[in-house]
């Protein structure tokens, strides 16, 4: 990953597939089926926070980050946005779009 030039970045938080009904090979490998769904969902939310942390580190000062997922799980969506707003004092919530 390289530094985000131009002050804008997109972080696609690989979700649990609830939005599309299937998982990518990356999340299937990350979350073995032997784990309970509850454990898998918590692990995905934590994985997405790590992605957000890296994405923020790559932004230029004052840059804009767009965070999106393909799930309806609140921990992966609103929960991670709330976590990011708490973690970075200068972070601000912009306009949100729900489809």
Residue pairs with C-beta under 8 A, 6 or more apart in sequence:
1 54
1 58
2 58
3 58
3 60
4 55
4 58
4 59
4 60
4 63
5 60
6 60
6 63
7 59
7 60
7 62
7 63
7 64
8 63
8 64
8 65
8 66
9 55
9 58
9 59
9 63
9 64
9 65
9 66
10 65
10 66
10 67
10 68
11 51
11 52
11 55
11 65
11 66
11 67
11 68
12 51
12 68
12 69
13 48
13 51
13 52
13 67
13 68
13 69
13 76
13 80
14 24
14 26
14 27
14 44
14 47
14 48
14 51
14 69
15 27
15 44
15 48
15 69
15 70
15 71
15 73
15 76
16 23
16 27
16 40
16 41
16 44
16 71
16 73
16 76
17 23
17 24
17 27
17 70
17 71
18 70
18 71
18 72
18 73
19 69
19 70
19 71
19 72
20 70
23 31
27 44
30 43
30 44
30 47
31 40
31 43
31 44
35 43
41 73
41 75
41 76
42 75
44 73
44 76
45 73
45 75
45 76
45 79
45 80
48 69
48 76
48 80
49 80
49 83
49 84
52 65
52 67
52 80
52 83
52 84
53 87
55 65
55 67
56 65
56 84
56 88
56 91
59 65
64 94
67 80
67 81
67 84
69 76
69 77
69 80
71 77
81 93
84 91
85 91
85 92
85 93
